Amino acid sequence: MKIKRYVKSSLFLAVVALLVISVIVSTGAIITVNKRNREIENKNAQIETVNNQLKETKQKLETETEAKEKLTTKLQQAENEKKQHENENKNYKKEIEKLSAKKRAEVKKTVKKKTAKQNSPQPKYPKATKTCYLTFDDGPSKNTLKILKILKKYDAKATFFVIGTNSKLEYLKKIEKGGHAIGLHSNTHDYSKIYKSTNAFFKDLNKLSDKIDKKIGIKPKIMRFPGGSNNTISKKYKKGVMSDLTTEVQIKGYAYFDWNVDSGDASGHNVPPNRIAKNVLNQAKKKNSICVLMHDTAAKNTTVTALPTIIEGLKKQGYKFEVLTENTYGYHYKVNN
């Protein structure tokens, strides 16, 4: 009996233990399941977030693609408009070139007529109105002041063709105040630079014009070519340049002047004053209108010495002294280049 009771008791305890274990295991499983469910929910939430981000990114990409397409279209339109404007500009340029060529041809024709007239035989003037244009090149210098005093003494006028590299440009005011004319000669007087092209010549000439304008407020419209319009040294740097320049300066509104009486003061150093005076006075005979070439550089002291004799001698020959203007006869030589 005791054994049976013991067995029953043991079986009962075993069943209870199994039930307890089952409950414990079941409870643990439930906890694990619940935990996993929460993790699944969290993951689902994360997935939803990522999906939303992907959706936004996709929409943004679609928007950007659309914007890019619009920009591409606008860019293409702009390119087309640019090409259209460029083509129109080309047509306008061609039209301008045609009009410019036509105008240029007309101006050249006018200039040629004017040049032909300038190069025609010297017009005859009555002896009572014989005119002398005294001209001085390559100044101003200290000798310019001496020349101005002599001119004032004899009540004579002259024209000064100045260069720009001269340090005495402040004398321009004294020249102008004395009632004399100022003309352009060259900024540098460097044949190798100014005669290598028409552009080089005018670049140099414009620099001189600007310097004079800065000093006395005028831009002269009369000029003289270094070496004269018939110089042959220019062809060493550009053949035919003088033919172009003699036309171009007139197209640009300048009047250029050569001479028909050469004092010879540039033929050497310290040319004797009596020879200079004799050269001028002899060449002036049998003429009614003369343009005398002299120089007023610092080295031409004998020119200063000869000047009173020249003026007195020309007055005896019946000459009066005037300044060159844009409308004065040009004394042009035949271009030889």
C-alpha positions in Angstrom: 0.0 0.0 0.0 2.8 2.3 0.9 4.5 1.5 -2.3 1.3 2.3 -4.3 0.9 5.6 -2.5 4.4 6.5 -3.2 4.1 5.7 -6.8 1.0 7.8 -7.1 2.6 10.6 -5.3 5.6 10.4 -7.6 3.5 10.3 -10.7 1.6 13.3 -9.4 4.7 15.3 -8.8 6.0 14.4 -12.2 2.9 15.5 -13.8 3.0 18.8 -11.9 6.6 19.3 -12.8 5.8 18.6 -16.5 3.0 21.1 -16.3 5.2 23.7 -14.7 7.9 23.1 -17.3 5.3 23.3 -20.0 4.0 26.6 -18.6 7.5 28.0 -18.4 8.3 26.9 -21.9 5.1 28.2 -23.2 5.6 31.5 -21.5 9.1 31.9 -22.9 7.8 31.1 -26.3 5.1 33.7 -26.0 7.7 36.3 -24.9 9.9 35.4 -27.8 7.1 35.6 -30.3 6.0 39.0 -28.9 9.6 40.2 -29.2 9.8 39.0 -32.7 6.5 40.6 -33.6 7.7 43.9 -32.2 10.9 43.6 -34.2 8.9 42.8 -37.3 6.8 45.9 -36.7 9.9 48.0 -36.3 11.4 46.6 -39.5 8.1 47.2 -41.3 8.2 50.8 -40.0 11.8 51.2 -41.2 10.8 49.6 -44.6 8.0 52.1 -44.9 10.3 55.0 -44.1 12.8 53.7 -46.7 9.9 53.3 -49.2 8.8 56.8 -48.6 12.4 58.1 -49.0 12.7 56.1 -52.2 9.4 57.5 -53.4 10.5 61.1 -52.6 13.9 60.5 -54.3 12.1 59.1 -57.4 9.8 62.1 -57.6 12.7 64.4 -57.1 14.6 62.7 -59.9 11.6 62.9 -62.1 11.3 66.6 -61.3 15.0 67.2 -61.9 14.8 65.2 -65.1 11.9 67.3 -66.3 13.7 70.5 -65.3 16.9 69.3 -67.0 14.9 68.6 -70.1 13.4 72.1 -69.9 16.8 73.6 -69.4 18.2 71.6 -72.3 15.3 72.8 -74.5 16.0 76.4 -73.4 19.7 76.0 -74.1 19.0 74.7 -77.5 16.7 77.6 -78.2 19.4 80.0 -77.0 21.9 78.3 -79.3 19.6 78.6 -82.2 19.0 82.3 -81.4 22.7 82.9 -81.1 23.3 81.3 -84.5 20.5 83.4 -86.0 22.0 86.6 -84.5 25.5 85.6 -85.7 24.1 85.1 -89.2 22.3 88.4 -89.1 25.5 90.1 -87.8 27.5 88.6 -90.7 24.9 90.0 -93.1 25.1 93.4 -91.4 28.9 93.3 -91.6 28.8 92.5 -95.3 26.4 95.3 -95.9 28.6 97.7 -93.9 31.6 96.6 -95.8 29.9 97.2 -99.1 28.7 100.6 -97.9 32.2 101.4 -96.5 33.9 100.3 -99.7 31.5 102.4 -101.7 32.1 105.4 -99.5 35.8 104.8 -99.5 35.9 104.6 -103.3 34.0 107.9 -103.4 36.4 109.6 -100.9 39.4 108.2 -102.8 38.0 109.6 -106.0 37.6 113.0 -104.4 41.1 112.8 -102.9 42.7 111.8 -106.2 41.0 114.8 -107.8 42.2 117.0 -105.0 45.7 115.5 -105.2 45.8 116.0 -109.0 44.9 119.6 -108.4 47.6 120.0 -105.7 50.2 118.4 -108.0 49.2 120.7 -111.0 51.5 123.5 -111.9 51.9 126.1 -109.2 49.2 128.8 -109.6 50.5 132.2 -110.5 50.2 135.0 -108.0 50.7 138.7 -108.7 54.1 139.9 -107.7 52.6 142.3 -105.2 51.1 139.3 -103.3 54.1 136.9 -103.4 53.7 134.5 -100.5 56.3 132.7 -98.4 55.6 129.9 -96.0 58.6 129.5 -93.7 58.5 126.0 -92.1 60.7 124.4 -89.4 60.9 120.7 -88.8 61.9 118.4 -85.9 61.5 120.9 -83.1 60.8 122.4 -80.7 64.2 123.0 -79.1 66.1 125.9 -77.5 66.7 127.2 -81.0 62.9 127.5 -81.5 62.8 130.3 -78.9 65.5 132.2 -80.8 63.7 131.7 -84.1 60.5 133.0 -82.5 62.3 136.2 -81.4 63.6 136.8 -84.9 60.1 136.2 -86.4 58.6 138.7 -84.0 61.3 141.2 -84.8 60.5 141.0 -88.6 56.7 140.6 -88.1 56.9 137.2 -90.0 54.9 134.1 -89.5 56.0 130.5 -89.8 54.8 126.9 -89.5 56.4 124.4 -87.1 56.1 120.7 -87.8 57.0 119.2 -84.5 58.0 115.8 -83.2 56.7 114.1 -80.0 59.9 112.7 -78.5 61.2 116.2 -78.1 61.5 117.3 -74.5 60.7 121.0 -75.3 57.0 120.5 -76.1 56.3 123.2 -73.5 57.4 125.7 -76.2 54.2 124.9 -78.2 52.3 127.5 -76.2 54.9 130.2 -77.2 54.6 129.2 -80.8 50.8 129.4 -80.7 50.9 132.7 -78.8 53.1 134.2 -81.5 50.4 133.5 -84.1 52.3 130.7 -85.8 51.0 127.4 -87.0 51.7 124.0 -85.5 51.7 120.9 -87.6 52.3 117.2 -87.1 55.6 115.7 -88.2 56.0 112.5 -86.3 56.1 111.3 -82.7 59.3 109.3 -83.1 60.7 110.3 -86.6 61.8 106.7 -86.8 61.5 105.6 -90.4 61.7 101.9 -89.6 58.7 102.2 -87.3 56.4 104.6 -89.0 56.8 103.4 -92.5 56.4 99.6 -91.9 52.6 100.0 -92.4 49.8 102.5 -92.6 48.6 101.4 -89.2 52.0 101.9 -87.6 52.2 105.4 -89.2 48.8 106.6 -87.8 49.5 105.0 -84.4 52.6 107.2 -84.2 50.8 110.2 -85.6 47.9 109.9 -83.1 50.4 109.8 -80.2 51.9 113.1 -81.3 48.4 114.6 -81.8 47.4 113.6 -78.3 50.5 115.1 -76.8 49.9 118.4 -78.6 46.3 118.4 -77.5 47.3 117.9 -73.9 49.7 120.8 -74.1 47.7 123.4 -76.0 44.2 121.9 -76.5 44.3 121.5 -80.2 44.8 118.6 -82.6 46.5 119.9 -85.8 45.1 118.9 -89.2 48.2 119.9 -91.1 51.2 117.5 -91.3 54.4 116.8 -93.1 55.9 113.3 -93.8 59.4 112.7 -92.4 61.5 112.8 -95.5 58.7 114.2 -97.5 56.0 112.4 -99.5 58.6 111.6 -102.2 61.1 109.9 -99.9 62.5 106.6 -101.1 63.7 105.2 -97.8 60.2 104.1 -96.8 60.2 101.4 -99.5 63.0 99.7 -97.5 60.4 99.0 -94.8 57.2 98.6 -97.0 57.1 99.1 -100.7 54.3 101.4 -101.9 53.5 102.7 -98.4 53.8 106.3 -99.4 51.2 105.9 -102.1 48.8 104.6 -99.5 49.7 107.2 -96.9 49.3 110.2 -99.1 45.8 109.1 -99.8 44.9 107.9 -96.3 46.0 111.1 -94.5 43.6 113.1 -96.7 40.8 110.6 -96.2 41.3 111.1 -92.5 41.0 114.9 -92.9 44.7 115.9 -92.8 46.4 118.2 -95.3 50.0 117.3 -95.9 52.8 119.6 -97.1 56.1 119.1 -98.9 58.2 122.1 -100.0 59.6 123.8 -103.1 62.5 125.6 -101.5 65.1 123.6 -99.6 67.4 125.6 -97.3 69.9 122.7 -97.3 70.5 123.1 -93.5 70.1 119.3 -93.1 72.7 118.4 -95.6 75.4 118.3 -92.9 76.5 119.6 -89.5 76.9 123.4 -89.1 76.2 124.2 -92.7 77.5 127.8 -93.1 74.8 130.4 -92.6 75.6 132.2 -95.8 75.1 129.0 -97.8 71.7 128.4 -96.2 70.6 131.9 -97.0 71.9 131.7 -100.5 70.1 128.4 -101.1 66.8 129.9 -100.1 67.1 133.2 -101.9 68.3 131.7 -105.1 65.5 129.2 -105.2 62.9 131.8 -104.4 63.7 133.8 -107.5 61.2 133.5 -110.4 58.6 132.0 -108.0 55.4 133.6 -106.7 54.7 131.2 -103.9 57.3 129.3 -101.8 57.3 126.8 -99.0 60.8 126.8 -97.4 62.1 123.8 -95.6 64.3 124.5 -92.5 64.9 122.8 -89.2 64.8 124.1 -85.6 66.6 121.3 -83.7 69.1 122.1 -81.0 71.9 121.4 -83.5 70.8 123.9 -86.2 72.4 127.0 -84.8 73.5 128.1 -88.2 69.9 128.1 -89.4 69.1 130.6 -86.6 72.0 132.7 -87.7 70.9 132.6 -91.4 67.2 133.4 -90.7 67.4 137.3 -90.6 69.3 137.3 -93.9 66.7 135.0 -95.4 63.7 137.1 -94.2 65.3 140.4 -95.3 66.2 138.9 -98.7 62.7 137.5 -99.3 61.1 140.8 -98.3 63.2 142.5 -101.0 61.9 140.0 -103.5 58.4 141.0 -102.6 57.4 138.1 -100.4 55.0 138.3 -97.5 55.0 135.6 -94.8 52.0 133.5 -93.8 51.2 130.3 -92.0 50.1 127.0 -93.7 46.4 126.0 -93.2 44.3 123.1 -94.4 43.3 125.0 -97.5 46.8 126.1 -98.5 48.4 124.7 -101.7 50.3 121.5 -100.7 53.5 121.8 -102.7 53.2 118.1 -103.2 56.0 116.1 -104.8 55.3 113.1 -107.0 55.3 110.0 -104.8 58.3 107.8 -105.6 58.1 104.5 -103.7 
